[in-house]
Amino acid sequence: MEKIGHCEYCNNPISSERRFCSRKCARRSVSKPATPHNCLFCKQPLIQQDSETNYSFNARKHCNRECALNARLAKSQNVKPNICKQCGEKIFKRVAESVNRYHNRKFCSQICTKTYLKEHELGWYANGAMKFSYKEKKKDEDLPPIIWTDQEFKDFYSLYPELNLF
């Protein structure tokens, strides 16, 4: 007949001579108690779940996903707006844009970027020809012209009728 004991941490009945019913109970009994802290967004105290280890509880900053999302949105809205070098309008942070990438952005649109570079003869439009600073690319004159037969054109148009080429 087996000896029935109880887990030293949660008092669940166990049918062996072990001290704990699971590794989780063994880890929790040895580890320090979790330090109580509050949600960074709503300031309510966080409650440790039964299945949550002390390590994951101490690492948690928000009480739920909604508070975490609201905290991220509030952080992104508090960023100081940049001013476009070309037109002088305010540049606001995009939703999926990192803060560092936002601070590096100097123009509000591609149109402002191109006009600024053309006017100041910088970057891509230096000396009136398109240049790439990161690697050399072939100019359009070096590439052979694309000539389609009538059948190839009809096949292409049948695949993509939404282009409205005619």
N, C-alpha and C positions, 0 to 999 in steps of 0.2 A: 504494500500500500504506500502510495506516494505521500510525501509530507506536503501539505498546502501551506504556503506562506503568503506574505503580502509584500508588495513593492515598497521600498523604504521612502520613495519620493511621492508616489500618487496613491498608495494603499490599494491598488488593484490586486485581486488574488492571482497568485502565480503557482503553478504546480511543480515547481522545481526548487532546488536549493539555492537559486540565484538571489541576489539582493535586490535587483531591479528588473522590471518587466521588459524594458527596452533600452537601447543605447541612449535614446533621448532623455529618459529619466536618469540614467547614470550620469550623462553630461550635465544635466541641470542641477543635480544634487552636488556635484563637485564645483561647478562654476560659481562665480560671484553672482549675487542677485542683480537683475537688470536695474540700471539707474533710471529712475522715472524722469521723463522729459515731456515737453509740450510740442504740439504741431507748430511748425514755423509759420503757417499761414493763418489758421483760425485760433491759435493759442490754447486749444483745449488739450488736456492731458492725454497722452497716448496710453492705450491699454494693451498689454502683451497678450497675444492669443495663446491658447494651450499648445498649439503645434509649432509655435515660433520659438526659435532658440534665442538665447540672450544676445548673441552676436548680431543676429539679423534684427532683433528689436532695437538694440542700441544704434544700429546703422540707419534705421528708419527715421525719416525727418518729417513725414506727413501722416495724417491719420487715415487717408484714403487717396485714391487716384484723382478724385475731383479736386481735393486741396492741392495736390502736387501739380496738376494742370493749371489751376488758377494762380499758383505761385509762379510758375514758369511764365505765364502770360503777363502777370504784373511786372515781373522782372524785365521782360522784353519791352513793355510799354514805357518803362522809366528811363530808357536810353535817350540821351540827348540827340536831337535830330541834326544831321549834317546839312551843309548848304552846298548846292551844286555849283561847281566852278564856272560853268558856262552860263546858265540862266538865272542863278541866284535863288531858286526855289528850295524849299526844305526837302531833304531826303529822309524818308522814314524807313525803319527796319522792316524787312519782309518777314513773313511768319516763320519760314523754315531757314532763315539766314542766321548764321552764328554772329555773335557780337563782334568778334575780331574782324570777320569778313565785312560786316556793316561799316565798321570804323575805317576800313581801307577803301571803301567805295567813295569816289569823289564826284560822280556824276549821277543825275537822276534817271537817265535813259541812254540807250545806245546812240540816239540822234545827237544828244548833247556831247557825248564822248567823241563821235566822229567829227562834228563841227569844230570842237575845241582843238582836236589834233590837226585838222586841216588848216585852221587859222594860225596855229602856232608852229606848223610844220614839224610835228613831233611824231614819234612812234610809227604807226603803220603808213602814214601819208607823207613821210619825209621825201623831199625832192620830187613830189608829184607821183611817185610810183608806190605801189603797195609793198611794204616790207614787213617781215615777221621777225620779231626779236628773238623768239625762242628757237626757231630753226628755219632754214631756207626752204622755200617751196617754189615749185615751177610756176612761171608766169603763164597766163592764158595763151600767149602767142606760141609757147613751146609745145603745147598739147595739140594733137591732131584734131581736126574738126570732127564732130559727130554727125554722120550722115546716115539717116534711116531710110530704108526702102518703104514703099507704100504699105506693104504687108506688115512690116514691123510696127509702123505707126498705127495701123488699124488694130493690131493685136494689143498694143499698149493702151489705146483708147478704149477698147472693149473691156480691159481689166479695170480701168479707172474712169468710168463715165462721169463721175462727179467733178472732174477737173474743168469741164466746160471749155474745151480748147477752141471750139468754133463759135 
